[in-house]
Amino acid sequence: AQTVTQSQPEMSVQEAETVTLSCTYDTSESDYYLFWYKQPPSRQMILVIRQEAYKQQNATENRFSVNFQKAAKSFSLKISDSQLGDAAMYFCAYCTTNAGKSTFGDGTTLTVKP
Amino acid sequence: DVKVTQSSRYLVKRTGEKVFLECVQDMDHENMFWYRQDPGLGLRLIYFSYDVKMKEKGDIPEGYSVSREKKERFSLILESASTNQTSMYLCASSLQGANGYTFGSGTRLTVV
């Protein structure tokens, strides 16, 4: 069974600085997708960024980027120029190509300090 | 704006009651999912469905059932609610795995 591990239950960052959230996963598949989701306090979970395993290039969405290391099974999220609105719980998720269901990590709570 | 709508944001039920959690999506997505979210445990998959009238067990199906009579609606049923089913329940849908999920706002269920 696939597992997703987020080793940092909590992280904090100063506003305008950069923070990296860690995620590792375990799989025997070669094709799959990886995601980062954001869940602000008392608000809906939204998709932040996605990465296809067959692509070597790291995905980027504005201030959010990933460092995808396929051999190491590592998928970290970097948030640049952190803003107060980035404060949330972040979940890393894994999905195989032949099944729509995703496996999630336990989440990392990010605090942004003004 | 595409949406996944969960009928209740907060729900309080008594032990032994039959509970229905409703989820509706307007994106014509094939896939729908029910997760529960508990502190320190992340999201755990209860049931999912790839098509109308089809259902698959997730990782923690015990004590739950589901119904998908129409493509847009996926219901989670707690046959006899227990206190250990107190949790946040999240519904999600997707066109295919590669696209990721669109989530509903969640239903916080308390069983007393």
Contacts between the chains, C-beta under 8 A, distances in Angstrom:
chain1	res1	chain2	res2	distance
A	4	B	42	7.9
A	9	B	40	7.7
A	33	B	97	6.2
A	33	B	98	5.3
A	33	B	100	7.5
A	35	B	100	5.0
A	35	B	101	8.0
A	37	B	100	7.8
A	37	B	101	7.6
A	37	B	103	7.8
A	43	B	105	7.6
A	44	B	103	5.8
A	44	B	104	7.2
A	44	B	105	4.9
A	44	B	106	7.4
A	45	B	90	6.9
A	45	B	101	8.0
A	45	B	103	4.3
A	45	B	106	7.9
A	46	B	103	7.2
A	47	B	100	4.5
A	47	B	101	6.8
A	47	B	102	7.7
A	50	B	98	7.7
A	50	B	99	7.9
A	50	B	100	5.4
A	52	B	98	7.1
A	91	B	42	6.7
A	91	B	43	6.8
A	93	B	100	7.8
A	95	B	97	4.3
A	95	B	98	7.4
A	95	B	100	7.6
A	96	B	97	6.7
A	97	B	97	6.3
A	97	B	98	6.9
A	98	B	97	7.9
A	99	B	97	6.3
A	100	B	30	7.7
A	100	B	31	4.1
A	100	B	33	7.9
A	100	B	48	7.3
A	100	B	50	6.7
A	100	B	94	5.5
A	100	B	96	6.1
A	100	B	97	4.2
A	101	B	31	7.9
A	101	B	33	6.5
A	101	B	45	6.0
A	101	B	48	5.4
A	101	B	58	7.1
A	101	B	97	7.4
A	102	B	33	8.0
A	102	B	97	7.3
A	102	B	100	7.7
A	102	B	101	6.6
A	103	B	45	7.7
A	104	B	35	7.6
A	104	B	42	4.8
A	104	B	43	4.1
A	105	B	42	5.6
A	106	B	40	6.2
A	106	B	41	6.5
A	106	B	42	4.0
A	107	B	42	5.6
